[in-house]
């Protein structure tokens, strides 16, 4: 244990004197991950909506079968929960940005191309 502590302390001057770090690679990585997430958001919203409508179709087609109707109802509930969580997180992030005064397009509104 002492060797570990001495090793960590031997790097203390380098850490203390590190004034500027080149974070260009990390910033590019974070920006590219953010771009991927922003590209996937509309797809995730669409999948949750399709999942809800799939449950609705199963519920309507189960005209008399209680087990199939319950399964369709369960799928619809999970679809609504997924949509609610996604919209709530989006709203929370937008509210925090406006409250903290963060400018920029850190959060983009999911849109469908051609329907803007």
Secondary structure as a PSIPRED ss2 file (coil, helix, strand):
# PSIPRED VFORMAT (PSIPRED V4.0)

   1 X C   1.000  0.000  0.000
   2 X H   0.000  1.000  0.000
   3 X H   0.000  1.000  0.000
   4 X H   0.000  1.000  0.000
   5 X H   0.000  1.000  0.000
   6 X H   0.000  1.000  0.000
   7 X H   0.000  1.000  0.000
   8 X H   0.000  1.000  0.000
   9 X H   0.000  1.000  0.000
  10 X H   0.000  1.000  0.000
  11 X C   1.000  0.000  0.000
  12 X H   0.000  1.000  0.000
  13 X H   0.000  1.000  0.000
  14 X H   0.000  1.000  0.000
  15 X H   0.000  1.000  0.000
  16 X H   0.000  1.000  0.000
  17 X C   1.000  0.000  0.000
  18 X C   1.000  0.000  0.000
  19 X C   1.000  0.000  0.000
  20 X C   1.000  0.000  0.000
  21 X C   1.000  0.000  0.000
  22 X C   1.000  0.000  0.000
  23 X C   1.000  0.000  0.000
  24 X H   0.000  1.000  0.000
  25 X H   0.000  1.000  0.000
  26 X H   0.000  1.000  0.000
  27 X H   0.000  1.000  0.000
  28 X H   0.000  1.000  0.000
  29 X H   0.000  1.000  0.000
  30 X H   0.000  1.000  0.000
  31 X H   0.000  1.000  0.000
  32 X H   0.000  1.000  0.000
  33 X H   0.000  1.000  0.000
  34 X H   0.000  1.000  0.000
  35 X H   0.000  1.000  0.000
  36 X H   0.000  1.000  0.000
  37 X H   0.000  1.000  0.000
  38 X H   0.000  1.000  0.000
  39 X H   0.000  1.000  0.000
  40 X H   0.000  1.000  0.000
  41 X H   0.000  1.000  0.000
  42 X H   0.000  1.000  0.000
  43 X H   0.000  1.000  0.000
  44 X H   0.000  1.000  0.000
  45 X H   0.000  1.000  0.000
  46 X H   0.000  1.000  0.000
  47 X H   0.000  1.000  0.000
  48 X H   0.000  1.000  0.000
  49 X H   0.000  1.000  0.000
  50 X H   0.000  1.000  0.000
  51 X H   0.000  1.000  0.000
  52 X H   0.000  1.000  0.000
  53 X H   0.000  1.000  0.000
  54 X H   0.000  1.000  0.000
  55 X H   0.000  1.000  0.000
  56 X H   0.000  1.000  0.000
  57 X H   0.000  1.000  0.000
  58 X H   0.000  1.000  0.000
  59 X H   0.000  1.000  0.000
  60 X H   0.000  1.000  0.000
  61 X H   0.000  1.000  0.000
  62 X C   1.000  0.000  0.000
  63 X C   1.000  0.000  0.000
  64 X C   1.000  0.000  0.000
  65 X C   1.000  0.000  0.000
  66 X H   0.000  1.000  0.000
  67 X H   0.000  1.000  0.000
  68 X H   0.000  1.000  0.000
  69 X H   0.000  1.000  0.000
  70 X H   0.000  1.000  0.000
  71 X H   0.000  1.000  0.000
  72 X H   0.000  1.000  0.000
  73 X H   0.000  1.000  0.000
  74 X H   0.000  1.000  0.000
  75 X H   0.000  1.000  0.000
  76 X H   0.000  1.000  0.000
  77 X H   0.000  1.000  0.000
  78 X H   0.000  1.000  0.000
  79 X H   0.000  1.000  0.000
  80 X H   0.000  1.000  0.000
  81 X H   0.000  1.000  0.000
  82 X H   0.000  1.000  0.000
  83 X H   0.000  1.000  0.000
  84 X H   0.000  1.000  0.000
  85 X H   0.000  1.000  0.000
  86 X H   0.000  1.000  0.000
  87 X H   0.000  1.000  0.000
  88 X H   0.000  1.000  0.000
  89 X H   0.000  1.000  0.000
  90 X H   0.000  1.000  0.000
  91 X H   0.000  1.000  0.000
  92 X H   0.000  1.000  0.000
  93 X H   0.000  1.000  0.000
  94 X H   0.000  1.000  0.000
  95 X H   0.000  1.000  0.000
  96 X H   0.000  1.000  0.000
  97 X H   0.000  1.000  0.000
  98 X H   0.000  1.000  0.000
  99 X H   0.000  1.000  0.000
 100 X H   0.000  1.000  0.000
 101 X C   1.000  0.000  0.000
 102 X C   1.000  0.000  0.000
 103 X C   1.000  0.000  0.000
 104 X C   1.000  0.000  0.000
 105 X C   1.000  0.000  0.000
 106 X C   1.000  0.000  0.000
 107 X C   1.000  0.000  0.000
 108 X C   1.000  0.000  0.000
 109 X C   1.000  0.000  0.000
 110 X C   1.000  0.000  0.000
 111 X C   1.000  0.000  0.000
 112 X C   1.000  0.000  0.000
 113 X C   1.000  0.000  0.000
 114 X C   1.000  0.000  0.000
 115 X C   1.000  0.000  0.000
 116 X C   1.000  0.000  0.000
